[in-house]
């Protein structure tokens, strides 16, 4: 009963327009008062600090800053040109370029919003100019941005690893195959819609054009190779990998492409600070609420409740997916991961699911939440970039959402999708 009261109060505050971090914090305070333990309020500062100050969590602002530097340093345009030369002649033309460009961009940014804000502006304008419907251009941009947190590096994976103690290196490597599968699934959905609507196709790039565009995008594409290589070899930790990503993007933007000036840096840093503070404030507030859940043994009650419904592993996994997607309708992806990990992790251990596989499943489910109203943050980000209303974007998303959901089920029920590569490399 306490779990339902906590969740109900949280969703009510969010539906009334209270910011997510404030809603989580207010719910935690109210829960302690209703439980007759107002003395626990003295622990607010301590629990919030403990939840957001771990060494692993330091990777979050660094990867967010790397995404901001990419958007300013001329990297986005070079990635788009290479993707255009590579797949522009496929059925779907620039929509396929949109998806492949997001895959390449994701190897440096680690967040969906950075992808939508950076690549999105270039992609949507190019698609609209070529004759695509603006709402379809916006929908493809929103859906392809979900590749960012799935393909390494990934801010949600850093958060999951920080909360559970699961190796962030293993999580990063585990995201490579699902990230590629998600790219192919979205390309298939784009092909299906574009073939039906007869959307324009670009001319096939010549070998010289392909070589020139590849040369321009080669250095940005080396970022994930450097980061993953350094992590696997033990050369640096995930947090230090975030620092490497920042220095690499800064070096490209300032000294190689020379599109970042000293005067641009304050705005870049300020944008990264704002985004980082939003994420870390949610993590801090959720840390206090999680302490209440554990203190009241609510995860244990949830285990008993789920196991009383079914003890069959595949049915439990389906139930977890349904709950994660439902909560994702009202909470953004980071908040979903932070709030549900303490509840579902013991259940996952009980049915024998690998924590790395479960981490990938949580990331995939949170991506669905980013695309579903009323709180789908990607919908609002792309709407602000494109000028297309959220409702119009949602109406075009269904084939793309189905593609994402199919990959989610593959991650859930085919362990090799997320576990084969980390086991082979490590």
N, C-alpha and C positions, 0 to 999 in steps of 0.2 A: 504493500500500500504506500509506504514512504517513497518508493521509487517512482510510482505513478504521480504522486503529489509533486515531487521535485520536477519531473519531466513536464507535467502539466503546467506548473507555475512558470517554468523556463519558456515554454512555447508561447504561453499567453503574453509574457512580457515582450517577446520578440515580435509577435503579431501586432502588438500595440506600438511598435516602432522603436523600442528601446535598443540601443546598440548591443551587439552580441556580448561583448566583454562585460558591460554593465549589467546585462540581464543575468549572466552566469553568476557574477558576484552577488547581486541582490538575491538570487535564488538560494545561494549558499547561506547567506546571512539569515534569510527568512527560515530556512530549514533548521538551522541551529536554534533559533528562538522558539519555533514551534515544538522542537524536540526537548525543550526545557533545559538547554545547555548554553545560555548566553555567555558563560565564561569562555567558551570556545572562540568568541569574537576577538579575544586578545591574541589569537594565533593568526589573524589575517595576514599581517605583514610577513611573518615568518614563512607561512605556507606559500604565499604568492612569490616570495623571493626564491624559495627552494625550488619551485616548479619551473622557474624561468631562467635560472642562473647556472645551470649545468654547463660543463665545457662543450658538450655536444651541441647544445642549443646555440652556442656562439656561431655555428655554421650558418644559421638562418639569415642574420643580417648581411653576412658576406655574400651569400649566393643571391640575395635580393639586390645588393649593390652591383654585383656582376651583371644582372639583368638590366639595371638602369644604365650602366655604362655601355652595354651593347646597343641599347636604343638610341644613344646619343653619338656613338663612335663610328657610324657608317657601316657597322657589321650587318645590320638588318638588310640593307639594300643589296649587299654582295651575296648574302644567303638567298635572297629572292631571285636574283639573276641566275644563280647556279641551278636552283630548283626549276626555274622557267626553262632553261636550256635542257634540263634532264627529262622532265615529264610534261612539258607544255603541249606536246603533240598527242598525248593520251586523250581518250574520250573524257571530256570534262575540262580539258584545257587548264585554265588558270585556277579552277577549283582543285585540281590535282596538285598544281604548284603550291597552293595554299597549304595542303596537308603535308607535303614533303618538306616545304620550308619550315613548318612548325617542328617537324622531327629534327632537322638540323639545328634550329634555334634552341630546342629543348636541351641540347647537349651542353649549353652554357648557362641557361637562365635558372632552371629548377622550379619555376613557378608558372602557373597557368595565366595569371593576370599579366605578368611581364610579357608573355608571348602575345596575348590578345592586344595589349596596348602598343607593343612595339611592331611586330610583324603585321598586326591587324590593320593598321593605318595604310600600309603599303598594299597589302593584299586586297582589301575591300575596294580601294580606289581603282586598282588595276582591273579587278573583276567587273566592277560597274561600268568602267569605260569600255570594256570588251563586249558588253551586252548582257551580262548576267543580271538577274533580278536582284535588287539590293537586299531583300530579305534572305535570299539564298546565300548571297555573299557573306552576310553577317552570320548566318547559321553555320556555314562551313568554318568560318573563322573561330567562332565560339567552340565548336566541337573539336577542331584540330588543336586548339590551345590546351586541351586535356592531355595531350601527349607529353607536355612539359613536365608535370609532376610524376609521370610514369617512367619515362626514359631518364637515366641518370645524367647529372646529379638532380636530386629531388628534395625540396624543402619538407614536404609531408613525410618522406622516409626518414629524414633527420629527426623529425618530431617523434615518429613512432619508435625509432631506435632509442631516443633519449628517454622515452616513457617506459620502455620495456626492457632495456638492456640488450636488445637484439643488435648484432653487429650491423652498423650502418654500411660498412663495406659490402657485406653479403646482400643487404637490401638493394644497394645501388646496382650490383651486378645482376641481381634477380630481376631488375626492371628492364634489362636490355631486350630480352625476348618478348615480354608483354608489350613493351613500347613499339617494337617492330610489328607485332601482330595487330596492335591497335591502329598503326599507320596503314597497313594493308586493308584492314576491315573498313576504315573510313574511306580509303581510295575506292574500294568496291562499292560502297554506298553512293559515293559521288558519281562513279561510272554508271550505276543504275539510274539515278535521277537525271543525269546529264544526257544519257542516251534517250531516255523517254521524252525529255523536253528539247532535245536537239540544241543544246548549248554549244557555243562556238569553240573550236579547237585551234590551237596555235600551230604555226608551221614548225616542222621538225628543224631543230638547230643543226647547223653544219658542225663538222668535227672541230673546225677551228674555233667556232663560237663556244662549243662545249668545253674545249681546252681552256679558252680564255676565262670563262665564267668559273671553271673549277679552280684555276689559279687564283682568282680573286677571293674565292670562298675557302681556300685550302687552310689558311691559318685559323679562321674561326672553327672549322671542323676538327682541328687538332685539339681543341680545348677538352672535349670529353675523353679523348685518347690520353692526354696528359694527366687529367684528374683520375680516371679509372686506373691507369697504369701506376700512378703514384700510390694510390690506395692499396692496390693488389700487392705491389712490391713492398709495402710497408714504409715507403719513403716519407709519407705524411699521413696524418689522421684526417677524417672528414672535415673537421673544423679548419685544419691547416689547408685542406683542399679548397675550402671556400676562399681563403686568403690568396691562394695560387690563382683561382679563377678571377678574382678582382684584379690582381696585378697583371694577369695576362690580358684581360679586356682593356685595362687602362693603358697598357703598353701598345696594344693594337690601335686603340683610338687616338692616342696622343702622338705616338712616334712613328707608327707604320702608316696608318691612313690619314693622320693629322687632321681629324675632324673634331676632336675634343680640344678645346682651348682651356686655359686656366680659368677663364671667366665662366666656363660652363660647369665647373666642378661643384660650386656651392649648390646649384639647382639639382644636380645629379645626387649629391649626398643628401640633400634635404628630402628629395623624393624617396630615397632608400630608407631614410630614418622614419618617415611617416608610415611607410608600408611595414617596416620591421616592428615599430611600436604597436601597430594594430595587431599584428600576429602575436607578439610576445605578451601583450596585455591580455589577449584571450587565453594564452597558455597559463599565465599567472593566475587569472581568475578561476580558470578551470581546475588548477591545482588545489585551490581552497575547497571547491565543490567536491573534487575527487576525494579529498581527505574526509569529508563528511560521509560519502558513500562507503568508503572502506571502514570508517569508524562504526558505522551502523550495520556493517556486514551485509550491505545490499547486494554486492556481487554474489555472495553465497546464496542469498535468497533467489537471485536470478538463475543461478545454476540449478537449484532445486526446481524452480518453476519451468525452466526449459526442459530439463530431463524428465519432468513429469508429463510433458506433452509428448516427447519422443526422445529416445536414446540412440536412434539410428544416425550415424555421422552425417550422411548426405542430407537428411531431413533437417538436422540441426544447422548445417551450413546454409541451406535455403532459408531457414528462419532468420539466421543472422543477417543474410543479404537483405531480406525483406525489411528488417528493422533498420539497418543502416541506410537503405534507400529512403524509407519513410522519414527518418530523422533528418536526412539530408534535404528534404523538402523545406525544412525550417531553419537549419543551421548550416553555416558554411563548412567546407571540407575540413579545415583545421580543427574547428570546434567539435565536429563529429568524431574525429580520431581521438582527440584528447578526452572527451567525455565517455566514449564507449570502450576504450581499451581496458580500463580497470574492470569493467563488467564482463566483457567477452573473452578476455585473455584466459581466465581460469576455465571457461567452458571449452575453449579451443584446446587447451592442454588436456582436458579430460577426454576429448574425442580423438586425441592423437594427431591433430593437425600441426604441421611444422610452423613455428612462429614466423619464419621468413615468408612462407606462402601466405599466412594470414595477414602479414603486413602488406603484401602486394594486393590482397583482396580488399583490405580497408582503403588503400589508395584508390583502387578502381571504383569502389562504391562511392567514395567521396567525390570522384570526378563526375559521376552521374548527378550528385547533389548540386554541383556547380552549374549544371545546365537545366535545373528544374525550378520553376517558380514555387513559392513566392520569394525565396531568398537566394536564387541562383546568381551568385556574384558575377559569373562570366557573362550572363545575359545582360546585366546592367553595364558592365565594362564595355562590351561590344556595342551595345545600344548607344552609349555616349560617344564612341568612336565613329559609328556609322550613321547615326541619326535615325535608325530604324527602330520602331517601337518594339518593346519586349514581346508583346503578344504575337507580332508578326514573325519574330525570330523563332519563337516556340513552335509556331505552326509549320515551320520548315525543318525542324530538328528531328522529327520522328525517325526517318531512315538512319540518320547518324547516331541517334540514341540507341537504336536496335543494334547497330554495329558495335558500339561501346559495350552494351549489355552482353552480347555474345562473347566478347573477349573476357569480360568479367566472369562469366560462367566457366570459360576455359581455365582461367586462373584458379577458380574455386575447386574444380573437379578434376583437373589434369595437373597434378603436382609438378611434373617435369617442365611445364611452361615457365615456372618461376624458380625451380630448384635445380634443374639440370646444369645450367651455366655456372652458378656459384659453386656447386659441388665439383664441377670439372676444373674450374680455375683455382679454387682454394683447397 
